[in-house]
Protein backbone atom coordinates (compact mmCIF):
# COMPACT_ATOMS: atom_id res chain seq x y z
CA UNK A 1 0.00 0.00 0.00
CA UNK A 2 1.34 3.43 -0.94
CA UNK A 3 1.11 6.31 1.51
CA UNK A 4 1.31 10.00 0.66
CA UNK A 5 2.37 12.45 3.35
CA UNK A 6 0.27 15.59 3.25
CA UNK A 7 1.01 18.70 5.30
CA UNK A 8 -2.13 19.94 7.04
CA UNK A 9 -2.20 23.13 9.10
CA UNK A 10 -3.84 22.61 12.49
CA UNK A 11 -5.80 25.85 12.01
CA UNK A 12 -7.39 24.36 8.90
CA UNK A 13 -8.81 21.29 10.66
CA UNK A 14 -12.62 21.24 10.84
CA UNK A 15 -14.12 22.09 14.23
CA UNK A 16 -16.30 18.99 13.91
CA UNK A 17 -13.20 16.79 13.66
CA UNK A 18 -11.59 18.38 16.72
CA UNK A 19 -14.88 17.97 18.59
CA UNK A 20 -15.05 14.24 17.84
CA UNK A 21 -11.49 13.68 19.06
CA UNK A 22 -12.23 15.66 22.20
CA UNK A 23 -15.32 13.54 22.88
CA UNK A 24 -13.19 10.37 22.62
CA UNK A 25 -10.69 11.68 25.19
CA UNK A 26 -12.95 13.49 27.65
CA UNK A 27 -14.25 10.41 29.54
CA UNK A 28 -10.73 9.66 30.82
CA UNK A 29 -9.79 13.10 32.12
CA UNK A 30 -10.51 14.50 35.57
CA UNK A 31 -9.87 17.69 37.56
CA UNK A 32 -8.40 17.33 41.07
CA UNK A 33 -9.15 20.08 43.57
CA UNK A 34 -9.46 21.26 47.13
CA UNK A 35 -13.23 20.94 47.77
CA UNK A 36 -13.25 23.64 50.47
CA UNK A 37 -14.81 26.32 48.27
CA UNK A 38 -15.71 28.95 50.85
CA UNK A 39 -13.73 32.06 49.98
CA UNK A 40 -13.40 34.25 46.92
CA UNK A 41 -10.01 32.77 46.14
CA UNK A 42 -9.84 29.84 43.73
CA UNK A 43 -8.60 26.74 45.62
CA UNK A 44 -5.85 24.37 44.54
CA UNK A 45 -6.54 22.89 41.09
CA UNK A 46 -4.73 20.20 39.11
CA UNK A 47 -5.42 17.60 36.44
CA UNK A 48 -5.23 13.84 36.03
CA UNK A 49 -6.09 10.88 33.81
CA UNK A 50 -8.13 7.88 34.95
CA UNK A 51 -6.14 4.70 34.25
CA UNK A 52 -6.41 0.99 35.01
CA UNK A 53 -3.41 -1.24 35.75
CA UNK A 54 -4.29 -4.89 36.20
CA UNK A 55 -7.12 -4.81 38.79
CA UNK A 56 -6.23 -1.37 40.15
CA UNK A 57 -8.13 1.80 39.27
CA UNK A 58 -5.94 4.87 39.47
CA UNK A 59 -5.37 8.51 38.61
CA UNK A 60 -2.18 9.37 36.72
CA UNK A 61 -0.89 12.81 37.67
CA UNK A 62 2.24 14.78 38.59
CA UNK A 63 4.20 14.21 41.75
CA UNK A 64 4.10 17.89 42.74
CA UNK A 65 0.31 17.58 42.51
CA UNK A 66 0.17 14.64 44.93
CA UNK A 67 2.47 16.57 47.28
CA UNK A 68 -0.31 19.15 47.60
CA UNK A 69 -3.20 16.70 47.64
CA UNK A 70 -1.72 14.77 50.58
CA UNK A 71 -2.10 17.92 52.70
CA UNK A 72 -5.90 17.80 52.30
CA UNK A 73 -8.37 15.77 54.34
CA UNK A 74 -10.54 15.33 51.26
CA UNK A 75 -9.88 15.56 47.53
CA UNK A 76 -12.52 16.85 45.17
CA UNK A 77 -13.08 15.32 41.73
CA UNK A 78 -14.65 17.39 38.99
CA UNK A 79 -16.28 14.69 36.87
CA UNK A 80 -19.29 16.16 35.07
CA UNK A 81 -20.51 19.47 33.66
CA UNK A 82 -23.33 20.09 36.14
CA UNK A 83 -22.98 21.24 39.77
CA UNK A 84 -21.81 18.42 42.01
CA UNK A 85 -19.61 17.71 45.02
CA UNK A 86 -17.75 14.43 44.53
CA UNK A 87 -15.07 13.96 47.18
CA UNK A 88 -12.93 11.18 48.58
CA UNK A 89 -11.12 10.90 51.90
CA UNK A 90 -7.39 11.30 51.35
CA UNK A 91 -6.70 8.61 53.96
CA UNK A 92 -8.36 6.05 51.66
CA UNK A 93 -5.94 6.73 48.82
CA UNK A 94 -2.58 5.15 48.09
CA UNK A 95 0.02 7.43 46.54
CA UNK A 96 2.72 5.83 44.39
CA UNK A 97 5.53 8.18 43.38
CA UNK A 98 8.12 7.24 40.80
CA UNK A 99 11.74 8.09 41.39
CA UNK A 100 13.96 8.72 38.40
CA UNK A 101 17.43 7.40 39.36
CA UNK A 102 20.39 9.44 38.14
CA UNK A 103 18.06 11.97 36.57
CA UNK A 104 19.87 15.12 35.50
CA UNK A 105 17.59 17.34 33.41
CA UNK A 106 14.47 17.33 35.57
CA UNK A 107 13.33 16.41 39.05
CA UNK A 108 11.10 13.35 39.50
CA UNK A 109 7.51 14.45 38.86
CA UNK A 110 5.44 11.35 38.10
CA UNK A 111 2.85 9.81 40.42
CA UNK A 112 -0.18 7.53 40.56
CA UNK A 113 -3.11 7.72 42.98
CA UNK A 114 -4.64 4.28 43.58
CA UNK A 115 -8.35 4.51 44.31
CA UNK A 116 -10.14 2.21 46.77
CA UNK A 117 -12.34 -0.32 45.01
CA UNK A 118 -15.46 1.16 46.57
CA UNK A 119 -14.70 4.52 44.95
CA UNK A 120 -13.75 3.29 41.48
CA UNK A 121 -17.27 2.00 40.98
CA UNK A 122 -18.83 5.40 41.69
CA UNK A 123 -16.82 6.96 38.86
CA UNK A 124 -18.79 4.90 36.37
CA UNK A 125 -19.74 8.05 34.51
CA UNK A 126 -16.10 8.21 33.38
CA UNK A 127 -13.76 5.65 31.78
CA UNK A 128 -10.42 4.23 32.89
CA UNK A 129 -7.72 3.92 30.21
CA UNK A 130 -6.35 0.39 30.54
CA UNK A 131 -2.55 0.68 30.44
CA UNK A 132 -2.13 -3.07 30.69
CA UNK A 133 -4.26 -3.76 27.62
CA UNK A 134 -2.84 -0.90 25.53
CA UNK A 135 0.84 -1.42 26.33
CA UNK A 136 1.60 -3.73 23.42
CA UNK A 137 -0.16 -1.61 20.78
CA UNK A 138 1.50 1.61 21.97
CA UNK A 139 5.06 0.32 22.38
CA UNK A 140 5.18 -2.15 19.49
CA UNK A 141 5.37 0.53 16.81
CA UNK A 142 7.05 3.96 16.84
CA UNK A 143 4.81 6.96 17.46
CA UNK A 144 5.36 9.56 14.78
CA UNK A 145 5.77 12.58 17.05
CA UNK A 146 6.75 14.74 14.07
CA UNK A 147 3.43 14.38 12.27
CA UNK A 148 0.86 13.43 14.88
CA UNK A 149 -1.80 15.69 16.35
CA UNK A 150 -1.39 15.95 20.12
CA UNK A 151 -3.86 17.07 22.76
CA UNK A 152 -3.02 18.40 26.20
CA UNK A 153 -5.99 17.91 28.52
CA UNK A 154 -6.25 19.86 31.75
CA UNK A 155 -7.76 22.76 33.61
CA UNK A 156 -6.43 26.32 33.48
CA UNK A 157 -6.44 27.79 36.97
CA UNK A 158 -6.70 31.44 35.94
CA UNK A 159 -9.94 30.71 34.07
CA UNK A 160 -11.62 29.12 37.09
CA UNK A 161 -14.17 31.24 38.96
CA UNK A 162 -15.89 31.22 42.35
CA UNK A 163 -19.61 31.84 41.87
CA UNK A 164 -22.68 32.14 44.07
CA UNK A 165 -25.03 29.19 44.01
CA UNK A 166 -28.83 29.15 43.97
CA UNK A 167 -28.84 25.49 44.97
CA UNK A 168 -27.65 23.54 47.99
CA UNK A 169 -24.11 25.00 47.96
CA UNK A 170 -23.25 28.48 49.19
CA UNK A 171 -20.38 28.78 46.71
CA UNK A 172 -19.45 26.81 43.62
CA UNK A 173 -16.20 26.51 41.71
CA UNK A 174 -16.67 26.84 37.96
CA UNK A 175 -13.74 25.12 36.21
CA UNK A 176 -13.43 23.24 32.94
CA UNK A 177 -11.14 20.59 31.53
CA UNK A 178 -9.75 22.09 28.33
CA UNK A 179 -8.53 20.17 25.29
CA UNK A 180 -5.66 22.02 23.67
CA UNK A 181 -4.32 20.65 20.40
CA UNK A 182 -0.73 21.18 19.37
CA UNK A 183 2.40 19.48 18.03
CA UNK A 184 5.60 18.13 19.57
CA UNK A 185 8.77 20.21 19.26
CA UNK A 186 11.07 17.65 20.79
CA UNK A 187 11.13 14.08 22.03
CA UNK A 188 14.05 12.83 24.10
CA UNK A 189 15.17 10.06 26.45
CA UNK A 190 16.90 10.29 29.79
CA UNK A 191 17.79 6.95 31.37
CA UNK A 192 14.57 4.91 31.71
CA UNK A 193 12.26 7.87 31.13
CA UNK A 194 11.21 9.74 28.02
CA UNK A 195 9.93 13.28 27.56
CA UNK A 196 7.80 15.35 25.22
CA UNK A 197 8.03 19.09 24.71
CA UNK A 198 4.73 20.43 23.38
CA UNK A 199 4.76 23.64 21.37
CA UNK A 200 2.84 26.76 22.38
CA UNK A 201 2.49 29.27 19.55
CA UNK A 202 1.62 32.90 20.33
CA UNK A 203 1.49 33.93 16.68
CA UNK A 204 -1.77 35.80 15.98
CA UNK A 205 -3.17 34.55 19.29
CA UNK A 206 -4.70 36.63 22.06
CA UNK A 207 -6.65 33.87 23.80
CA UNK A 208 -3.77 32.03 25.49
CA UNK A 209 -3.55 32.06 29.29
CA UNK A 210 -0.72 33.79 31.10
CA UNK A 211 -0.02 30.48 32.82
CA UNK A 212 -1.04 26.86 32.37
CA UNK A 213 -1.05 26.38 36.14
CA UNK A 214 -3.68 23.75 36.86
CA UNK A 215 -2.91 21.63 33.80
CA UNK A 216 -0.13 19.80 35.66
CA UNK A 217 -0.88 16.07 35.65
CA UNK A 218 -3.11 16.32 32.59
CA UNK A 219 -2.97 13.64 29.94
CA UNK A 220 -1.21 14.02 26.59
CA UNK A 221 -3.03 12.18 23.80
CA UNK A 222 -1.98 11.54 20.20
CA UNK A 223 -3.79 10.69 17.02
CA UNK A 224 -2.76 10.36 13.38
CA UNK A 225 -4.72 12.16 10.67
CA UNK A 226 -5.41 10.66 7.25
CA UNK A 227 -7.33 11.56 4.11
CA UNK A 228 -10.28 9.35 3.19
CA UNK A 229 -11.20 8.40 -0.38
CA UNK A 230 -13.96 11.01 -0.42
CA UNK A 231 -11.49 13.74 0.57
CA UNK A 232 -12.54 14.12 4.18
CA UNK A 233 -9.96 14.11 6.98
CA UNK A 234 -10.33 11.38 9.58
CA UNK A 235 -8.25 10.29 12.57
CA UNK A 236 -6.97 7.17 14.28
CA UNK A 237 -8.19 6.22 17.75
CA UNK A 238 -6.54 8.61 20.25
CA UNK A 239 -3.84 7.05 22.44
CA UNK A 240 -2.67 8.19 25.85
CA UNK A 241 1.03 8.93 25.25
CA UNK A 242 2.11 11.15 28.12
CA UNK A 243 1.46 13.42 31.08
CA UNK A 244 2.21 17.15 31.35
CA UNK A 245 3.97 18.50 34.41
CA UNK A 246 5.85 21.73 33.66
CA UNK A 247 5.47 24.92 31.65
CA UNK A 248 8.52 26.41 29.98
CA UNK A 249 8.81 30.18 30.44
CA UNK A 250 10.90 32.58 28.40
CA UNK A 251 11.36 36.35 28.32
CA UNK A 252 9.56 38.27 25.58
CA UNK A 253 10.54 41.90 25.91
CA UNK A 254 9.30 43.24 29.23
CA UNK A 255 7.14 40.22 30.02
CA UNK A 256 7.39 36.47 30.22
CA UNK A 257 5.43 34.05 28.05
CA UNK A 258 4.86 30.30 28.02
CA UNK A 259 7.12 28.85 25.34
CA UNK A 260 6.13 25.20 25.70
CA UNK A 261 4.85 22.43 27.95
CA UNK A 262 7.05 19.53 29.07
CA UNK A 263 5.63 16.11 29.87
CA UNK A 264 6.60 12.49 30.32
CA UNK A 265 6.25 10.28 27.23
CA UNK A 266 4.80 6.89 26.42
CA UNK A 267 7.75 4.81 27.67
CA UNK A 268 7.53 6.47 31.07
CA UNK A 269 3.79 5.71 31.23
CA UNK A 270 3.58 2.20 29.75
CA UNK A 271 6.88 0.86 31.10
CA UNK A 272 7.81 2.69 34.29
CA UNK A 273 4.36 3.51 35.70
CA UNK A 274 2.82 0.20 34.70
CA UNK A 275 5.65 -1.91 36.12
CA UNK A 276 5.83 0.09 39.36
CA UNK A 277 2.11 -0.36 40.11
CA UNK A 278 2.02 -3.96 38.89
CA UNK A 279 4.79 -4.87 41.34
CA UNK A 280 2.51 -3.89 44.22
CA UNK A 281 0.44 -7.02 43.52
CA UNK A 282 3.49 -9.21 44.09
CA UNK A 283 4.44 -7.84 47.49
NORVEN-V706221 format. One record per residue. N is the residue number from 1. PHI is phi in degrees with one decimal (NA if undefined). OMEGA is omega in radians with two decimals (none if undefined). D_LAST is the distance of its C-alpha to the last C-alpha in Angstrom with 1 decimal. Layout:
{{N,PHI,OMEGA,D_LAST} {N,PHI,OMEGA,D_LAST}}
This chain:
{{1,NA,-3.14,48.3} {2,-94.7,3.13,49.8} {3,-118.1,3.08,48.2} {4,-115.8,3.11,50.2} {5,-82.9,-3.11,48.6} {6,-122.3,3.11,50.2} {7,-81.4,3.14,50.0} {8,-123.5,3.09,49.5} {9,-74.1,-3.14,49.8} {10,-57.4,-3.11,47.1} {11,-64.6,-3.12,50.0} {12,-92.7,-3.13,51.6} {13,-71.5,-3.14,48.8} {14,-63.9,3.11,49.8} {15,-59.5,-3.13,48.4} {16,-64.5,3.11,47.7} {17,-67.2,3.12,45.4} {18,-60.4,3.14,43.5} {19,-63.2,3.13,43.3} {20,-67.8,3.10,41.8} {21,-64.7,3.12,39.1} {22,-59.4,3.14,38.3} {23,-63.8,3.11,38.1} {24,-70.4,-3.05,35.5} {25,-87.9,-2.97,33.3} {26,-51.5,-3.10,33.9} {27,-62.5,-3.09,31.7} {28,-97.6,-3.02,28.5} {29,-99.3,-3.08,29.6} {30,-144.3,3.04,29.4} {31,-102.5,3.11,30.9} {32,-105.6,-3.03,29.0} {33,-154.6,2.98,31.3} {34,-81.3,-3.05,32.3} {35,-76.5,-3.12,33.8} {36,-81.5,-3.11,36.2} {37,-91.7,-3.10,39.2} {38,-125.3,-3.09,42.1} {39,-107.4,3.13,43.9} {40,-81.6,-3.12,45.7} {41,-89.7,3.12,43.1} {42,-64.9,-3.12,40.5} {43,-75.0,3.12,37.0} {44,-59.5,3.14,33.9} {45,-131.3,3.05,33.3} {46,-153.6,-3.04,30.7} {47,-129.6,3.11,29.4} {48,-162.0,3.11,26.4} {49,-123.1,3.11,25.5} {50,-76.8,-3.11,23.7} {51,-130.8,3.03,21.1} {52,-122.0,3.06,18.8} {53,-128.1,-3.04,15.6} {54,56.1,-3.14,14.6} {55,-100.0,-3.11,14.8} {56,-102.5,3.09,14.5} {57,-106.2,-2.90,17.9} {58,-139.5,2.98,18.3} {59,-122.0,3.06,21.0} {60,-86.3,-3.13,21.4} {61,-155.6,-3.12,23.5} {62,-91.1,-3.12,24.4} {63,-66.3,3.12,22.8} {64,-68.8,3.03,26.2} {65,-73.3,-3.14,26.2} {66,-65.7,3.07,23.0} {67,-59.0,3.13,24.5} {68,-79.4,-3.10,27.4} {69,-64.3,-3.12,25.7} {70,-66.8,3.10,23.6} {71,-80.7,-3.07,27.1} {72,-93.3,3.03,28.1} {73,-78.6,3.09,27.7} {74,-132.6,3.05,27.9} {75,-117.1,3.09,27.4} {76,-90.9,3.10,30.0} {77,-121.5,3.06,29.6} {78,-90.3,-2.97,32.8} {79,-110.1,-3.02,32.4} {80,-131.7,-3.04,36.0} {81,-88.6,3.13,39.5} {82,-95.9,-3.08,41.0} {83,-63.3,3.13,40.7} {84,-157.5,-3.12,37.5} {85,-138.9,-3.12,35.2} {86,-99.2,-3.09,31.6} {87,-128.0,3.09,29.3} {88,-143.8,3.11,25.8} {89,-66.0,-3.11,24.8} {90,-60.9,-3.12,22.8} {91,-64.6,-3.13,20.9} {92,-87.6,-3.05,19.3} {93,-96.0,3.01,17.9} {94,-115.2,-3.11,14.8} {95,-101.7,3.11,15.9} {96,-115.7,-3.10,14.1} {97,-111.4,-3.08,16.6} {98,-94.7,3.02,16.9} {99,-89.3,3.12,18.6} {100,-112.8,-3.06,21.2} {101,-61.3,3.09,21.6} {102,61.0,3.14,25.3} {103,-73.9,-3.06,26.4} {104,-115.3,-2.99,30.2} {105,-73.1,-3.06,31.7} {106,-132.9,3.04,29.6} {107,-84.3,3.11,27.2} {108,-58.2,-3.09,23.6} {109,-149.5,-3.09,24.1} {110,-134.0,-3.07,21.4} {111,-149.3,3.09,19.1} {112,-131.7,3.04,17.5} {113,-105.3,3.13,17.9} {114,-90.3,-3.11,15.6} {115,-84.5,3.00,18.1} {116,-67.5,-3.08,17.7} {117,-59.1,3.14,18.6} {118,-66.0,-3.12,21.9} {119,-84.2,-3.08,22.9} {120,-60.0,-3.14,22.2} {121,-70.7,-3.13,24.7} {122,-79.4,3.10,27.4} {123,-97.0,-3.11,27.3} {124,-64.9,3.09,28.7} {125,-72.4,3.10,31.7} {126,-112.4,3.10,29.6} {127,-120.8,3.06,27.6} {128,-110.7,3.12,24.1} {129,-75.0,-3.04,24.2} {130,-83.2,3.14,21.7} {131,-63.3,-3.11,20.3} {132,-60.5,-3.10,18.7} {133,-72.6,-3.06,22.1} {134,-93.7,-3.05,24.2} {135,-56.4,-3.06,22.4} {136,-62.2,-3.09,24.6} {137,-68.5,-3.13,27.8} {138,-78.1,-3.02,27.4} {139,-89.5,-3.06,26.4} {140,-76.5,3.11,28.6} {141,-135.5,-3.09,31.8} {142,-62.2,3.03,32.9} {143,-87.8,-3.10,33.5} {144,-79.8,-3.08,37.1} {145,-73.7,3.10,36.7} {146,-77.3,-3.00,40.4} {147,-120.0,-3.13,41.7} {148,-77.4,3.02,39.1} {149,-103.8,-3.04,39.5} {150,-113.6,3.11,36.7} {151,-120.5,2.94,36.1} {152,-99.7,-3.07,34.6} {153,-115.4,3.14,33.6} {154,179.6,3.13,33.6} {155,-92.7,3.10,35.7} {156,-108.7,-3.01,38.5} {157,-57.6,-3.07,38.7} {158,-70.7,3.10,42.4} {159,-95.9,3.09,43.3} {160,-76.0,-3.09,41.6} {161,-137.3,2.98,44.1} {162,-92.1,-3.10,44.3} {163,-129.7,3.02,46.7} {164,-72.1,-3.12,48.4} {165,-118.3,3.07,47.5} {166,-94.2,-3.09,49.9} {167,-100.0,-3.05,47.2} {168,-79.6,-3.13,44.9} {169,-101.5,3.11,43.5} {170,-74.4,3.11,45.7} {171,-134.6,3.06,44.3} {172,-129.5,3.08,42.3} {173,-101.3,3.13,40.5} {174,-97.6,3.13,41.7} {175,-142.5,-3.09,39.3} {176,-122.9,2.94,38.7} {177,-86.9,-3.10,36.1} {178,-99.9,-3.11,38.3} {179,-119.8,-2.99,38.0} {180,-107.2,-3.08,39.5} {181,-92.6,-3.02,40.3} {182,-162.4,3.05,40.7} {183,-125.4,-3.14,40.2} {184,-104.9,3.10,38.2} {185,-80.7,-3.01,40.0} {186,-155.2,3.01,37.5} {187,-128.9,-3.10,34.3} {188,-149.3,-3.14,32.7} {189,-110.5,2.99,29.6} {190,-142.7,-3.04,28.2} {191,57.0,-3.07,25.6} {192,-86.3,-3.04,22.7} {193,-116.5,3.10,24.0} {194,-123.1,-2.98,27.1} {195,-139.0,3.06,29.6} {196,-120.3,2.98,32.3} {197,-113.6,-3.13,35.5} {198,-85.3,-3.12,37.2} {199,-83.2,3.02,40.9} {200,-128.3,-3.10,42.8} {201,-98.7,3.11,46.5} {202,-101.1,-3.08,49.0} {203,-67.0,3.12,52.0} {204,55.1,3.13,54.2} {205,-123.7,3.04,51.5} {206,-128.8,-3.08,52.0} {207,-110.1,-3.12,49.2} {208,-79.3,3.10,46.3} {209,-71.7,3.05,44.6} {210,-71.8,3.13,45.0} {211,-148.9,3.06,41.3} {212,-97.1,3.10,38.2} {213,-55.9,-3.05,36.5} {214,115.0,3.13,34.3} {215,-82.8,3.11,33.3} {216,-56.7,-3.11,30.4} {217,90.6,-3.13,27.2} {218,-70.8,-3.11,29.4} {219,-74.4,3.00,28.7} {220,-111.7,-3.08,30.8} {221,-117.5,-3.12,31.9} {222,-130.9,3.02,34.1} {223,-144.5,3.08,36.6} {224,-104.7,3.12,39.3} {225,-95.9,3.08,42.9} {226,-149.5,-3.12,45.4} {227,-94.6,3.12,49.0} {228,-81.6,-3.10,49.8} {229,-60.4,-3.13,52.9} {230,-86.8,3.08,54.7} {231,95.1,-3.14,54.1} {232,-74.5,3.08,51.4} {233,-92.6,3.08,48.3} {234,-125.6,-3.05,45.0} {235,-142.7,3.06,41.3} {236,-80.2,3.13,38.2} {237,-57.6,-3.14,35.2} {238,-60.9,3.12,33.7} {239,-120.0,3.01,30.3} {240,-72.7,-3.05,27.9} {241,-124.8,-3.13,28.1} {242,179.5,3.14,27.2} {243,-145.9,-3.10,27.0} {244,-81.8,3.13,29.8} {245,-142.5,-3.05,29.4} {246,-151.9,3.03,32.7} {247,-97.7,-3.12,36.4} {248,-101.3,-3.04,38.7} {249,-106.2,3.05,41.9} {250,-138.5,-3.14,45.2} {251,-77.5,3.09,48.7} {252,-135.3,-3.05,51.3} {253,71.0,-3.10,54.6} {254,-90.0,-3.12,54.5} {255,-133.3,3.12,51.2} {256,-105.6,3.10,47.6} {257,-130.5,3.08,46.2} {258,-83.4,-3.08,42.8} {259,-93.0,-3.12,42.9} {260,-179.9,3.10,39.6} {261,-124.7,3.11,36.0} {262,-102.7,3.11,33.1} {263,-146.3,3.00,29.8} {264,-73.1,-3.11,26.7} {265,-100.9,-3.00,27.2} {266,-67.9,3.11,25.7} {267,-66.1,3.10,23.8} {268,-60.8,-3.07,22.0} {269,-77.5,-2.99,21.2} {270,-86.5,3.09,20.4} {271,-106.6,-3.03,18.7} {272,-72.5,-3.14,17.2} {273,-64.4,-3.09,16.4} {274,-61.4,-3.10,15.2} {275,-68.6,-3.13,12.9} {276,-62.7,-3.11,11.4} {277,-73.6,3.12,10.8} {278,-61.4,-3.14,9.7} {279,-63.5,-3.13,6.8} {280,-64.3,3.11,5.5} {281,-70.0,-3.03,5.7} {282,-97.2,-3.09,3.8} {283,-96.3,none,0.0}}
